[in-house]
């Protein structure tokens, strides 16, 4: 399941045109990168929950996913929360099979094959992929025993003594037995995980050192594009159909399909959305039908 129903308020005005999982990252929707990582781990069926601008995401994603993948959408008339959203989407797949859950708005590539194998070896009900974070206690700590079992969640039960403190990445594995413990509506951590940890069910954490970026702010969105230039290139940054006028100079920037750069314009560390015409020079900006967003 890929979670894609959020409102994307921190990315406005970009998300007045596309939902957050549908905004372009390296020429394809952000959620398409998540789906590609799932497929590389052996996943052959994905359900994406949608709500805000659902039609836009449901229309864009199918053309950017690997062939042969079964892709379904779980549209929520009212937001169901993470627990209810996962349950509704899982029911469109096969609740008798284990489930992998990822957010549709992150750039994160943990070793999912290792996670699946570890989850199975431990006989876990749930496995939370976690990472180190200096403010884990303030943001919502996942605390574990020496064997990786989650013994304390969000500071409770207080009497338990953990060995390590982590931050949840939002990526997790659920065994079929977890399905009926998911709420019809509400938060999976505060309702399902809370119950499982308190009752000492086999919930484990699996640390990952993979780089993590939440593409939920303008600065992080721009940084994700620069990451793609500096590390593993996902695509050519200037789309073949983009047009550069005479004397235009583009450095460390991404130009979407059909973008048009006026003569003499200079762009540095910018992201230009598809079919956007740019008439003024800019640096560290996101440019699209919403205008130009300056990123400090």
MOPE-V326215 format. One record per run of one state. SS is the DSSP state (H for helix, E for strand, C for the rest). FROM is the first residue (numbers start at 0). LEN is the number of residues. Records with the same first field share a line. If there is no record, write none. Layout:
BEGIN
SS: FROM-LEN, FROM-LEN
END
This chain:
BEGIN
C: 0-1, 3-5, 11-2, 16-3, 22-1, 25-2, 40-4, 50-3, 64-5, 75-5, 90-8, 103-2, 108-3, 122-3, 131-4, 139-1, 144-4, 153-2, 156-7, 174-1, 181-6, 198-4, 207-4, 214-3, 230-7, 238-4, 244-4, 251-2, 255-4, 261-4, 272-4, 278-3, 288-2, 294-2
E: 1-2, 23-2, 27-2, 44-6, 69-6, 98-5, 105-3, 125-6, 140-4, 148-5, 155-1, 163-11, 202-5, 211-3, 237-1, 242-2, 248-3, 253-2, 259-2, 265-7, 276-2, 281-7, 290-4
H: 8-3, 13-3, 19-3, 29-11, 53-11, 80-10, 111-11, 135-4, 175-6, 187-11, 217-13
END
